[in-house]
Amino acid sequence: MIRPARAADCAAIAAIWNPVIRDTLITFTTAEKTAGGLAATLDEKAAAGHGFFVAEVAGRIVGFATYGQFRAGPGYARTMEHTVLLAPEGRGRGLGRALMAAVEDHAAAAGAHSIFAGVSAANPQGRAFHAGLGYREVAVLPEVGFKFGRWLDLVLMQKMLAPSDLPR
């Protein structure tokens, strides 16, 4: 089941996120998440009108997805960026796709025009996942991340959520 995240879910979300932060190149951050910090994030997302969703199986949180404005400022108000992660036991069940559908639908309903995925070039599965959802690679930012003693490229992948009748 995909549903909006609640404060009571924050410890489970941190338990999914922190091993990815500690042990992988999927994210460039090294700062682990706390339940309290995530509860504040939930409040911030709600205040901004942005969604934060969890995948729950048999009463257990096995994944989450959220989004927010791509960059600060009013000129970017209709361009979003998302995060999606699954616990190992949540993979291969279609939950990532379901979480992304919830994020994309929520963002589109709120007026978002497009959404980005910032995917580590060291994460080919993440790139394939997003490509399968209709995201296309629009930029590679060389050596913008540094983790585990190495420089890492960031691949920006974008999906249009709403057609534009404005001139390009």
Buried (B, 14 or more C-beta within 10 A) or exposed (E): EBEBBEEEBBBBBBEBBBBBBEEEBBBBEEEEBEBEEBBEBBEEBEEEEBBBBBBBBEEEBBBBBBBBBBEEEEEEBBBBBBBBBBBEEBEEBEBBEBBBBBBBEBBBEBEBBBBBBBBBBBBEEBBEBBBEBEBEBEEEEEEEBEBEEEEBBBBBBBBBBEEEEEEE
